[in-house]
Amino acid sequence: MNEPARPKGASVNNPGADSASTAAERLDTRPFSRWERLISLRYLRARRKESFISVISIFSFLGIMLGVATLIVVMAVMNGFRAELIRKILGFAGHVAIYHDDLSPIFDFEELGERLKKIKGVVEVTPFVEGQVMLTTQKAASGVRVRGVREADLKRVKGIANDKLRGSLDGFDEKEGVAVGYRLAWKHGVDIGQNITLIAPEGEETPFGVTPRIQDFPVLAIFDSGMSLYDANFVYMPLKAAMDYFNTEGGVTGIELKVREPDRVEDIEKLLVRALPPGFRIITWKRANETFFSALEVERTVMFIILTLIILVAAMNIISGLIMLVKDKSGDIAILRTMGASRGSILRIFFMTGAAIGIAGTIAGVVLGVVVALNVENIRQFLMWATGMELFPAKLYYLSKLPAQLDWGQVLGIAAFSLALSFLATIYPAWRAASLDPVEALRHE
């Protein structure tokens, strides 16, 4: 009877070596091969005796998901707050203000304004007279900033001429009345048609010194810009009346410009420097609000750092879970090594096991965060209806709704950061598994 053919490389004297050699040949040694992926997936599905490891994996997944989602939502809301505040600031004030270096009146403002209109990117030119005075009524007295502008220019200010305006701006130049913010009107207890008294410290010179200038003005309109800083501190009056009141002798305090692209106001500033004669100072809206927006940027950075700690803690859970899994699977690792699996294969198996938790948690967190960010106002309304509490009251935050603005570049950055932390967290446990000595592991089995 003929002897059956032996596999290539089989040994007659050592059948065990034969089977081990054959098994090693059957192992696919390519990186991230099918058998590596199958074993990695198997380790994610823990048995009953490994349930504690499974619980750690679940909490790692939830931690990464909630950390990524929270970070996306908070960043979107802070972006929305910043965009809303910029919109309100730019809707109330100009983008560029021009003054004399010594703050003396500008007398040739008409000619200068025509020259500025010809600069590419400038869409509006508004001369104004401005000064600090005291406003008094029978109820209260407070310091306010008075700005004198032309009727046509005032009607173009979105923070003033909107659907919340009470009274009328028609005939503003001829009536010589004033427009005040609703918070200022409420504080002083005045309404449309009632008079307010403005007291300027620098009035007419007399033999006894400079006397204050005191004059009454009727309230023609009450505006609501949505910004408490403006609604509580600004009073508008006609340009000619302001010239007389502040005794500027026909000049204006400054010239305000609005440009087509406010975010690129620096480019317009360079053109203005070349167009203006010496002795003028240019202040852009970014420079005027630099401290405010710097504080917002610091707050956003600090919030990002604090919330990334959630993802970091979840990544630490991945490390602890994988270390426990490596210890529990030391016998399996030893058997795989004796069957011909390389150190690299073992490292990749446990790397994929930990990375799968990070990838799944990141994807779930991105989806959850984007959905919540896009529906944050609806969620706020639902929570207010369910709890009966007023969340983010408009009187306190001066916003009628909770703004959110998704920055997709920011979302991708958060996802990449989460994945990077998750991958880094798997390196040490995977390296420890690959470094395991199979002889020592099997000795204790």
C-alpha positions in Angstrom: 0.0 0.0 0.0 1.4 3.4 -1.0 2.3 5.9 1.8 0.3 9.1 1.6 2.2 12.1 0.4 3.5 14.4 3.1 3.1 18.2 2.9 6.1 20.0 1.7 8.6 20.5 4.6 7.0 17.8 6.8 9.2 15.8 9.1 8.9 12.0 9.6 10.5 12.1 13.0 8.5 15.1 14.4 4.8 15.1 13.5 4.1 17.9 16.1 6.6 20.1 14.3 4.8 19.2 11.1 1.5 20.5 12.3 3.0 23.7 13.8 4.8 24.4 10.6 1.7 23.9 8.5 -0.3 26.1 10.9 2.4 28.8 10.6 2.2 28.6 6.8 -1.5 29.0 6.9 -1.2 32.3 8.9 -1.5 35.4 6.7 1.5 37.5 7.8 0.3 40.6 5.9 -0.4 43.7 8.2 -4.0 44.0 9.3 -4.9 40.7 7.6 -8.3 39.1 8.0 -7.3 36.8 10.9 -5.9 39.8 12.8 -9.1 41.7 12.4 -11.2 38.6 13.4 -9.3 38.1 16.6 -9.4 41.8 17.4 -13.2 41.8 16.9 -13.5 38.7 19.1 -11.7 40.4 21.9 -14.2 43.3 21.8 -17.0 40.7 22.5 -16.2 39.7 26.1 -17.4 36.4 27.6 -19.2 36.2 31.0 -16.0 35.9 33.0 -14.5 39.0 31.1 -17.6 41.2 31.7 -15.6 43.7 33.8 -13.3 44.4 30.8 -16.4 44.8 28.7 -17.9 47.3 31.1 -14.6 49.4 31.0 -14.8 49.3 27.2 -18.4 50.5 27.3 -17.6 53.4 29.6 -14.6 54.3 27.4 -16.9 54.4 24.4 -19.5 56.6 26.2 -16.8 58.9 27.6 -15.3 59.5 24.2 -18.8 60.0 22.6 -19.9 62.4 25.3 -16.6 64.3 25.3 -16.6 64.8 21.5 -20.3 65.7 21.4 -20.0 68.2 24.3 -17.0 69.8 22.8 -18.7 70.3 19.4 -21.9 71.7 21.0 -20.0 74.1 23.3 -17.7 75.3 20.5 -20.7 75.8 18.2 -22.6 77.8 20.8 -19.6 80.0 21.6 -19.1 80.6 17.9 -22.8 81.5 17.7 -22.5 84.0 20.6 -19.4 85.6 19.0 -21.1 85.9 15.6 -24.2 87.3 17.1 -22.3 89.9 19.1 -20.3 90.9 16.1 -23.5 91.3 14.1 -25.0 93.5 16.7 -21.9 95.6 17.2 -21.5 96.1 13.4 -25.2 96.8 13.1 -25.0 99.6 15.6 -21.6 101.3 15.0 -19.5 101.9 12.0 -16.5 99.7 10.9 -13.9 102.5 10.9 -13.8 105.8 12.8 -11.6 108.7 11.8 -10.5 111.5 14.2 -8.0 114.3 14.4 -5.0 113.3 16.5 -5.7 116.1 18.9 -9.5 115.4 18.8 -10.2 118.9 17.4 -13.2 119.4 15.1 -13.0 118.3 11.4 -14.3 121.3 9.4 -13.8 120.1 5.9 -15.8 116.9 6.5 -18.0 117.3 3.4 -15.0 117.4 1.1 -13.2 114.7 3.0 -16.3 112.5 3.0 -16.5 112.7 -0.8 -12.9 111.7 -1.1 -13.4 108.7 1.2 -16.4 107.5 -0.7 -14.2 106.9 -3.8 -12.0 104.4 -1.9 -12.7 100.9 -3.1 -14.7 98.9 -0.4 -16.2 101.9 1.4 -20.0 101.9 1.2 -21.1 104.6 3.7 -19.6 107.8 5.1 -21.2 109.3 8.2 -19.9 112.5 9.9 -20.8 112.8 13.6 -20.5 115.0 16.6 -20.0 113.1 19.9 -19.6 114.1 23.5 -20.1 112.9 27.1 -22.8 114.7 29.1 -25.1 114.2 32.1 -28.8 113.3 31.4 -31.2 114.3 34.2 -34.9 113.8 34.8 -37.0 114.0 37.8 -36.4 110.3 38.5 -32.6 109.9 37.9 -29.4 111.3 36.6 -26.6 109.5 34.7 -23.7 110.0 32.4 -24.5 109.3 28.7 -22.8 109.6 25.3 -24.5 111.9 22.9 -24.0 111.4 19.2 -25.2 113.9 16.6 -25.9 112.5 13.1 -28.0 113.3 10.0 -31.5 111.8 9.7 -30.6 109.8 6.6 -27.5 108.3 8.3 -29.4 107.4 11.5 -32.1 105.6 9.5 -29.4 103.3 8.0 -28.3 102.1 11.4 -29.8 98.6 11.8 -29.6 98.7 15.6 -31.8 101.9 15.6 -34.2 101.7 12.7 -35.6 98.2 13.2 -39.0 96.7 14.0 -38.5 97.4 17.8 -38.2 101.2 17.3 -40.9 103.2 19.1 -41.8 106.6 17.8 -40.5 107.9 14.5 -37.3 109.2 13.0 -39.2 111.1 10.2 -38.2 114.8 10.3 -35.5 114.1 12.8 -33.3 116.9 11.5 -36.0 119.6 11.8 -37.6 118.6 15.1 -34.4 118.8 17.1 -35.4 116.1 19.4 -33.5 113.0 20.5 -33.6 109.2 20.2 -32.7 107.2 23.4 -32.2 103.5 24.2 -35.1 101.7 25.9 -33.0 100.9 28.9 -32.1 104.5 29.4 -35.7 105.6 28.9 -36.8 103.0 31.5 -34.2 104.0 34.0 -35.2 107.7 33.8 -38.9 107.0 33.5 -39.4 108.9 30.2 -41.6 108.1 27.2 -42.2 109.5 23.7 -42.9 113.2 23.8 -41.4 113.8 27.2 -38.4 116.0 27.8 -34.9 115.1 29.1 -32.3 117.6 30.3 -28.7 117.3 29.0 -25.9 119.0 30.9 -22.5 119.5 29.2 -19.6 120.5 31.4 -18.0 122.8 28.9 -20.4 125.7 28.1 -20.0 129.4 27.5 -17.2 131.4 29.0 -18.3 134.1 31.5 -16.3 136.5 33.8 -16.8 133.8 36.5 -15.5 131.0 34.4 -17.0 128.3 32.1 -20.6 127.6 32.9 -22.2 124.2 32.1 -24.5 124.1 29.0 -28.0 123.0 30.0 -30.7 122.3 27.4 -34.0 120.3 27.2 -34.8 118.0 24.4 -38.0 116.1 23.6 -37.8 112.3 23.2 -38.8 111.5 19.5 -37.9 107.8 19.4 -36.9 104.9 21.7 -34.7 102.2 20.2 -33.8 98.7 21.1 -30.5 97.5 19.6 -30.3 94.3 21.6 -27.0 95.5 23.3 -27.4 96.8 26.8 -24.2 98.8 26.4 -25.8 101.0 23.7 -29.4 100.9 24.9 -28.4 102.2 28.4 -25.8 104.8 27.4 -26.4 106.4 24.0 -28.5 109.4 23.0 -28.9 110.5 19.3 -29.6 114.0 18.2 -29.6 115.9 14.9 -26.1 116.8 13.6 -26.8 120.5 13.4 -28.3 120.6 16.9 -25.2 118.7 18.2 -22.9 121.2 16.6 -24.6 124.0 18.4 -24.9 122.1 21.7 -21.2 121.1 21.8 -20.1 124.4 20.2 -18.0 122.8 17.5 -18.2 125.9 15.2 -19.6 123.9 12.3 -17.1 121.1 12.5 -17.6 117.4 13.4 -15.9 115.2 16.0 -15.2 112.4 13.5 -16.2 110.5 10.4 -17.5 107.0 10.5 -17.2 104.5 7.6 -18.9 101.3 6.7 -17.1 98.9 4.4 -18.2 96.1 2.2 -16.1 93.4 4.0 -15.9 94.1 7.7 -13.7 91.1 8.3 -11.0 92.5 6.0 -11.1 96.0 7.5 -7.3 96.0 7.7 -7.1 96.2 3.9 -9.3 99.3 3.9 -7.2 100.9 6.7 -4.1 100.7 4.5 -6.0 102.6 1.7 -7.2 105.2 4.2 -3.7 105.9 5.5 -2.7 106.8 1.9 -5.8 108.8 1.2 -5.9 110.9 4.4 -3.7 113.9 5.1 -1.3 113.9 8.1 -2.8 114.4 11.5 -5.6 111.9 11.4 -6.1 108.8 13.6 -7.9 105.6 12.3 -9.7 103.3 14.7 -11.2 100.1 13.2 -14.0 98.1 14.9 -11.6 95.3 15.7 -9.2 97.6 17.5 -12.1 99.4 19.3 -13.4 96.0 20.6 -10.0 94.3 21.0 -10.3 93.7 24.7 -13.8 92.3 24.4 -13.0 89.8 21.7 -9.7 88.9 23.3 -11.7 87.9 26.4 -14.0 85.8 24.3 -11.1 84.1 22.6 -9.5 83.3 26.0 -12.8 81.9 27.3 -13.2 79.7 24.2 -9.6 78.4 24.5 -10.1 77.6 28.3 -13.4 75.8 27.6 -11.8 73.7 24.9 -8.9 72.7 27.2 -11.4 71.8 30.0 -13.7 69.8 27.9 -10.8 67.8 26.2 -10.1 66.4 29.7 -13.3 64.3 29.3 -11.8 62.7 26.1 -8.5 62.3 27.9 -10.2 60.4 30.8 -11.9 58.2 28.4 -8.6 57.5 26.6 -7.1 56.5 30.0 -10.0 54.0 30.4 -9.0 52.5 27.1 -5.5 52.0 28.4 -6.6 50.3 31.7 -9.1 48.1 29.8 -6.5 46.9 27.3 -3.9 46.2 30.0 -6.4 44.0 31.8 -7.3 42.3 28.5 -3.7 41.6 27.7 -3.2 40.1 31.1 -6.3 38.0 30.7 -5.3 36.8 27.2 -1.7 36.1 27.9 -2.3 32.4 27.2 -3.9 33.1 23.9 -1.0 35.4 22.9 1.5 32.7 23.7 -0.4 30.1 21.6 -0.6 32.6 18.7 3.1 33.2 19.0 3.9 29.4 18.9 1.7 29.1 15.9 3.9 31.6 14.0 2.2 34.9 14.8 4.8 37.7 14.8 5.2 40.4 17.5 3.9 42.9 14.9 0.7 40.8 14.4 0.0 40.7 18.2 0.7 44.5 18.4 -1.8 45.2 15.6 -4.5 42.9 17.1 -4.6 44.8 20.3 -4.1 48.2 18.6 -7.2 47.5 16.5 -9.1 46.4 19.6 -8.4 49.7 21.4 -8.7 51.9 18.3 -12.1 50.4 17.4 -13.4 51.8 20.7 -12.0 55.3 19.9 -13.2 55.3 16.3 -16.7 54.2 17.3 -16.9 56.7 20.1 -15.6 59.5 18.0 -18.1 58.8 15.1 -21.0 58.6 17.6 -19.9 61.8 19.3 -19.6 63.7 16.1 -23.1 62.6 15.0 -24.6 63.4 18.4 -22.8 66.7 18.7 -23.8 67.9 15.2 -27.4 66.9 15.7 -27.6 68.8 19.1 -25.8 71.8 17.8 -28.1 72.1 14.8 -31.2 71.8 17.1 -29.9 73.6 20.2 -32.7 76.2 20.2 -35.4 73.6 19.8 -33.8 71.6 22.7 -33.8 74.7 24.8 -37.5 75.4 24.1 -38.3 71.7 24.9 -36.4 71.9 28.2 -38.2 75.1 29.1 -41.5 73.5 28.4 -40.7 70.3 30.3 -39.2 72.0 33.4 -41.1 75.3 33.5 -37.8 77.2 33.9 -36.5 80.0 31.7 -33.1 78.9 30.3 -30.8 81.7 29.0 -33.3 84.5 29.7 -33.3 87.3 27.1 -33.2 90.0 29.8 -29.9 88.6 31.2 -28.1 87.5 28.0 -29.8 90.1 25.6 -30.4 87.3 23.0 -33.8 86.2 22.0 -32.6 82.7 21.1 -29.6 80.5 21.9 -27.3 80.9 18.8 -25.1 78.1 17.5 -22.8 78.2 14.5 -21.1 75.0 13.4 -17.6 75.3 12.1 -16.9 72.2 10.1 -13.2 72.7 10.2 -13.5 72.8 14.0 -15.6 69.6 14.0 -13.0 67.8 11.9 -10.3 69.1 14.2 -12.1 67.8 17.3 -12.6 64.4 15.6 -9.0 64.2 14.7 -7.9 65.1 18.2 -10.1 62.4 19.7 -8.8 59.8 17.3 -5.2 60.8 18.0 -5.7 60.4 21.7 -7.5 57.1 21.3 -4.7 55.7 19.0 -2.0 56.9 21.4 -3.8 55.2 24.3 -3.6 51.8 22.6 0.2 51.9 21.9 1.5 50.9 25.3 -0.9 48.0 26.0 -0.4 46.7 22.4 3.4 47.0 22.8 3.1 45.1 26.1 1.1 42.3 24.5 3.7 42.0 21.7 6.6 41.9 24.2 5.0 39.0 26.1 7.3 35.9 26.3 5.2 32.9 25.2 7.3 30.4 27.3 6.7 32.4 30.5 3.0 32.8 29.6 2.4 29.1 29.0 4.3 28.1 32.1 1.5 29.6 34.3 -1.3 28.1 32.3 
